[in-house]
Amino acid sequence: MTVWDDLVGQERVSEQLAAAARDAGAFVTAAASDAPPPEASRMTHAWLFTGPPGAGRNQAARAFAAALQCVSPDRALGGAPGCGFCDGCHTALVGTHADVSTVAAVGAEILVKDMRDTVRKSFTAPANGRWQVILVEDAERLNEKSANAVLKAVEEPAPRTVWLLCAPSVEDVLPTIRSRCRHLVLSTPSVEAVADMLVRREGIEPDVAASVARATQGHVDRARRLATDPAARARRASVLKLPQRVEEVGGALRAAQELVDAAAEDAKQLAEEMDGKETEDLKAALGAAQGGRLPRGTAGVVKDLEDMQKRRRTRTQRDSLDVALADLTSFYRDVLALQLGSRIALANTDAEDALERLARGSTPESTLRRIEAIAACGEALDRNVAPLLAVEAMTMALRAG
């Protein structure tokens, strides 16, 4: 199994990255033997991966990072980089490679203090790998200061440093940064490709795999979670009942409260799993005995960790609400398809009775207004409107139609 096997429906991108990884290997080999580097190379120092949610931007970047670090013995015999089994591939894929640094947004933005150490590391030579790889998973969340720090590093990179930036679209990245990157566009995988992956890689029954692939419309991570997590399926089923609960004002407000409470519970569960261990590990690293006092001058470090954990809880709640909004949009998109007599396949076949009932009882114009209300809720959350206020405004708009 090579590193490219996780890229569902992205054959063209896989071929481009594999070719670049081969040229990168030739560059390293030439440098080690003092031979002149290849004249024509498909490798470059900065890459920008864009594509819709679920297309696999981060997976593609991480697979490329693994191929760059591949140390398979087969390479000496002309084998392609990215075997998926060697130490370089394995540690890069699981996130423990010393020369692969990952930066992801903990809260709404990637702050400059989150980038400072990473930018500094980008100017150093690889410790034990072939390349120094910096992977920024949420490049669209770079704020002005952190983006400027990345720009300086991308403008004058070290000889064996590679930047991999991931964002939904090229417009989400500063023009000065994207102009220095090679741009790769990932497309939404087909429902059939996602279903096939679930059957082959996760052992999911074909009928279940096809159902969750349709429900998520090619979003690989969400399809995998729906197929393997009963709690995720229960939450989705609850969200799909919401359009039937907003016929009265009281029902609309209760539905909004329950949606926000469910998202908050997701954030709380993640905090319970991670926050306590992170705090204890940090205190131990600072030299505090179990349950003892922290050494003098270290309180600020613990405060920084607490701030990060608070931002992560907010982000987790937002992500959970985003999933619910995507499910609602998919529901009303199916309603609109029925109203217009479209031949496109329904995504939510498990709620077909409710879809048909709502399609008969409303007009295409009201359905479009409801879809717009869901989009407006997402925009309000992006502007840091209180979640309950934003979701209540949406449910009341869904009731009004």
Residue, then its C-alpha position, 0 to 999 in steps of 0.5 A: m500500500t503506497v502513500w497515494d492510496d489514501l487519496v480518493g479520486q485524485e489520480r491526476v494529483s497523485e501522479q504530479l506529486a509522485a513525479a515531483a517526489r522522484d525529482a526531489g529524490a534525484f536532487v538529494t542524491a545529486a547533492a550527496s554525491d556533489a553531482p550537478p542537480p537535474e536541469a529540469s525538475r518538477m520539484t519546488h520549495a512551496w506547494l498550495f493544495t486547494g479543493p472543497p471540504g472533504a477532497g483530501r487536501n491535508q491527506a495529499a500534502r501529508a502523503f507528499a511529505a511521506a514520499l519526500q522522506c521515503v527511505s525504502p531500499d527499493r529506491a536504490l533499484g529504481g523504485a518509486p518514493g512513497c512505499g508507505f512501509c519504511d520508517g520515513c513514510h510511516t512516521a511522516l504519515v502518523g505525524t511523528h517524523a522529526d523533520v515534518s512539522t504540522v501547523a493547524a488552527v486551534g481556534a479561529e486563526i493561526l496566531v503568529k506565536d503559533m508559527r514563530d518556532t515553525v518558521r525558525k525551524s524551516f531555516t534549519a537543515p533536516a535533522n535525520g530526514r531527506w527534507q525539512v517539511i512544513l505542513v500548514e493545514d489551515a492556511e486560510r486561517l493565517n492572520e496578517k502577522s502569521a501570514n507575513a511570517v510565512l511569506k518571509a520564509v517562503e520567499e527565501p527558503a533553506p535549500r532543502t525545506v519544503w512548504l505545503l499549504c492547504a486551503p479551500s481556494v487560492e483566494d483564501v491565501l495572500p497573493t504574495i504567498r500563493s504567487r510563490c507556490r505551485h498550485l494543485v487543485l483537488s476535486t470532490p471525489s465521486v460517491e462511487a470512489v468514496a464507497d469503494m474506499l470504505v469497502r476496501r479500507e474499512g471493511i464496511e458493507p457495500d450497502v452501508a458504504a454507498s449510503v454514507a458516501r451519498a449522504t456526505q456527497g463525496h466528503v471522505d472524512r465525514a463518510r468514514r466517520l458516519a460509517t464507523d461511528p454510531a454517535a455520528r449517525a445518531r447526530r445526523a439523524s437528529v439534524l435531519k429531523l429539525p426541518q419537521r420541528v420548526e413549524e411552531v416558534g417553540g419547536a424552532l427555538r428548542a431545536a436551536q438550543e439542542l443543536v448548540d448543546a450537541a455541539a458544545e457536548d462534542a467540544k466538552q468530550l474532546a476537552e475531557e479526552m485531551d486537556g487534562k493529559e496535556t496539562e499534566d504532561l506540561k507540568a511534569a515537563l516543567g518539573a512540578a511533582q504530581g499535584g505539587r506547585l509549579p516552579r517559579g516563572t512557569a505560570g505563563v507557560v501553563k496560561d498559554l496552554e489553557d488559552m490554546q485549549k479554550r480556543r480549541r474548544t471553540r473551534t470544535q464547537r464550530d466544526s460540529l455546527d458546520v457539519a450540522l449546517a452541511d447536513l441541513t443544506s443537503f436536506y433542503r437541496d434534496v427537497l429542491a431537487l424533488q420540487l424541480g423534478s431533477r434527475i440527480a440522485l438524492a443524498n438523504t435517501d434514509a429521509e425520503d418520506a420527510l423530503e417528499r412531504l416538505a417538497r409537496g408542502s412548500t415552493p422552490e422559492s421558499t426552499l431557496r430562502r431556507i438554504e440561504a438562511i443556513a448559509a447566513c448562519g454559517e457567515a454569522l458564526d464566522r463573524n463570531v456571533a454567539p452560536l445560540l443567537a445565530v442558530e435561533a435566527m436560522t431556525m426561525a427563518l426555516r420556519a418562515g420559509 
